[in-house]
């Protein structure tokens, strides 16, 4: 007991300035981690504290070193290489060892155990131990948290988290009144409160048929309410709901997939400019870029010579993006979907060139395209118009051509790549700005950060990537969830605020508070991914909780590694897929020291 107290105290003192980057060890079998309360952990499902905590788990280094010592012969080395690698995730301690450590910790915090201590009592952070579930009740967490009155320890809260499963949804039969009665008897109370929590998965992207594309995109809704009337009830419309929106770009089924591919071409140019070598992606068009540019220039020459009846350069061969019409299995979409992101109708000469040249598939092809363009400008065969404010090298050459005096540009090295990158960057910025402004989701002032030219060109490209990710989010919520402006506007502000302060992160889950009625039709007939009820009594440090929970995923990380055979059974019975759940019960008890 004293050895554990000393070790934990030392780790706590060292962690006052900064948390240890690596785990520490106790004896030969226990790994000790001191983590901040802000760190995400599965413990937060069962404990509402926010302080620093110890997490104890099985040490793995000793087994690895022992295996290295034993593998002396070539045969042994070869055999070890054939064995599957051990999971790098956390590993639990045997239940009996965890029980022993919890007892040591509890005694070390009891001020009445003076005969076992040396020195002044140090109030340690709460301690949680990963267990292997080897006991009859299948315990996977044991926890302990000192209770204090000022600087004096008055008792300790002990936590137990038990789990069974997976089991069929129909087997998740528990009665709320029985859970409440058990809580009352254990804590000698007559008054309890109940609070519910449910998470429903509204949309999860899966691998697309006939492709190798996989996505972690997901939209779910977290709902909280009180009181709870029965186990697994559908949350009432008076509940509080928050959408969790996590979307990765690049789904071929997205109505803005064409814009995604256009962005990929832009990124390839930016990488080529930085590294000096460009890996050309698959062309967006079937015709070669040289042919497209030649046809475009020929049309402009005819206009200039009076062969074009309209004579309006604003209407010269405007390229139109045809977004895919998608069909969704969700109730949000019926039939085909109209194109949400259409090509602007005010494309200038440089932007229309980008639409032709984004099919460039080699450096030589790029040189040929720019050679055709510059010759046409030098000979006065075309007099194209461009938007004011463009600062690209090609725009400067066009402006100079109006006066018949063009500077000589050497189409060698990275210059052609930079020229194409600049016009693509200008064009795509205007595309995204047009989308957000036309739908009144943002003002030009608010978008200034994303389109600023005061930063280097690589940073400008990164900010355009952020704009595209926000576009994907808005389009998905519009198409699949049928969001209106009243929901899209606050979501846009949340995304823009985040991206003004943080780098691109497509795994980020953006959260948007909504009314349950907005999304109820997507979950009311579905099984939840997670459903739980908290039964509590008391207040402040005297508050105790009993939690009953079902979830489709293991409630703790180390459960999967300790039960590898648990997930091998099919969830399909008689050809019908059945929802499988883990049933978890978390209990708390308080032991007074005075």
PyMOL commands that set and color helices and strands:
alter all, ss='L'
color gray80, all
select helices_A, chain A and resi 2-14+42-45+61-70+74-82+95-108+114-116+169-171+176-187+257-275+289-304+313-315+349-357+363-378+393-401+415-438+444-451+457-480+485-501+516-523+540-542+557-562+564-567
alter helices_A, ss='H'
color red, helices_A
select strands_A, chain A and resi 24-26+30-35+53-58+126-130+139-149+152-168+193-204+218-225+240-246+510-514+530-537+544-551+572-573+576-577+580-592
alter strands_A, ss='S'
color yellow, strands_A
deselect
rebuild
show_as cartoon
